[in-house]
Amino acid sequence: MFERMAEDAVRPAGTVRRAVARLLDGLVLAAVGAAAARPLVPGATAHLQAKVDAARAGGRSTTVWLLDGTIAGQAGLVLGAVLLFGVFYEALPTARWGRTPGKKLLGVRVLSTATLRPPAFGAALCRWLVFAFLWLPGSLWCLVDRPRRQGWHDKAAKTYVAR
């Protein structure tokens, strides 16, 4: 009986609040990705231009692959920077306080379905990684899920977003 009363006191957050909070957090992660990629752009551009120039100088028709080991390595560096930052920006605050800066601005928090407290670090990390790789279909799932409006990332981590 008391569990039901506690659960009723912590209502699921609305989808608009969740979406705006996620948008704010996503903009921060995108800015970090852009900042990490910015120093690599001139070198990548020069590398690709050299490949195109070499193909033109050959005098015959050839295929120039824009994605090669050099470009993939640089993309991997950017992805690694975003993932590392994501752990500190998404997973740690979610585990510690149940919210990221975007969620705090919108007045929502992430809670464990079992304890109604912020999730453990492993669950918060799982939640963020599942969201990072399945963001659109996983997030849209909360539109049809009842009663907690959980996305796939919430289901995987056994969490939900509350007001």
N, C-alpha and C positions, 0 to 999 in steps of 0.2 A: 504494500500500500504506500509506504513512504517513498519507495523507488519511483513509483508512478507519479506521485506528487512532485518529486524533485525533477523528473523528466518533463512534466508539464510546465514547470517554472522556467525551463531553458528551452525556449521555442526555436525551431529552425529559422535561419535567416532567409529573407526573401531573395529571389534570384537576381533582382536588379542590384541590391546591395552587394551581393557576392560578385556579380559581374564587374561592377565598378571597382571594387577592391582588387580583384584579379587584374583588371586593366592597369590600375596604378602600379601594382607590383610588377606586372609584365613590362611596363614602360621603363622601370628601373633596371630590370634585367636586360632589356634591349639596349639601353644606354651603355651598360657595362660591356655588352657584346660589341657595340659600335666602337667604344673606346679601345677595346682590345684589338679590334680589327684594323683600326685606323693606321697604326704604324706599319702594318704589313701590306697595305694597299700599294704603295709605290713599287716595292719589290715584286709583288705579284703581277702588277701591270707590266713592268719591264720584262719579267720572265715570259709572260704570254706574248708580248710584242716581239720578243726575240724568236719565239717559236713560229709566229706568223711570218716574220721576215725571212726566216730560214726556209720555210715552205715556198714562199714566193720566189726566192733566189734559186730554188731547185729547178724551176722551169717546167715542172710537170704537175698535174693535178694530184693533190694528196689531201688526206684528212688530218686536220690539226685538232688534237684533243685538248680541250681547255682545262679539263680536270686530270691532273697527273700527280705524281708523288710529291712534288714541291707544293702545289696548290692544296692538295689534300692534307699535307703536314701543317700548313699554315691554318687551314680551317680547323684542324684538330687542336691547335693551340688556342684558337678563339673559343671553341667548344669547351675545352678544358678550363679556361678562365671563367666562362659563364657557369659551368657546373660547380666549380670551387666557390665562386661568389654565391651561387644559389644555396649551397649548404649553409653559409653564414647568414644569408638574407632570408631564406625561406624555412629551412629545416630547424635550425637552432632556435629562432624566435618562436616558431610554432610549438616546439617542444617545451621551451621555457615558460612562455607567457600565453600560448594558445593563439597567437596572432602575429602577423607580419605588419610592417608599417602601414600598408594599404588597408588591411583589415582593421587596424586600430583607428584609422581615420574614418572608416565607415561604421564603426561600432559593432563589428562581428568578431567572433572567435571560433577557433577549432577545438572541439572537445572529443574525447574518447567516448564511444557509445557505451562502454562498460562502466567507466568511472565518473563520467561527466566532468572530467578534469582535462587539462591539456595532455595531448598524447605523449608517449615516450619518444625519445629521439629516433629510434628505429622506425616507429610508425610515422613520425613526421617526415623522415627522409623518404620512406616508401611512398607516402602520400605525394610528396613533391615530384619524385621521379616518375611515378605513374602519370601524374598530370603533365609533366614535361614531354612525355612521349605520346600520350593519347589525349591531348588537351581538348580538341573540339568535340569528338564523339563522347569522350568521357564526361565533359562538362555539360553537354546537352542532356545527358542521362538524368541530371537532377530535375529537369522539367517534368519528367514523368514518374520519378521515384516518390513514393509516399511511405511513411509519414515524415521522414527526415530530409527529403530532397537531397539525397546523397549522390554525388558523381562517382564515377568509377574509381577515382583516386581516393575518395572517402570510403568506398566499399573495401578497397584493398587494404587500407590502413585502419579500418574499423573506427572511423571518425565521422563527425558531421559538423557543419558550420551553424553556429547559434547566434542569436542576438544578445 
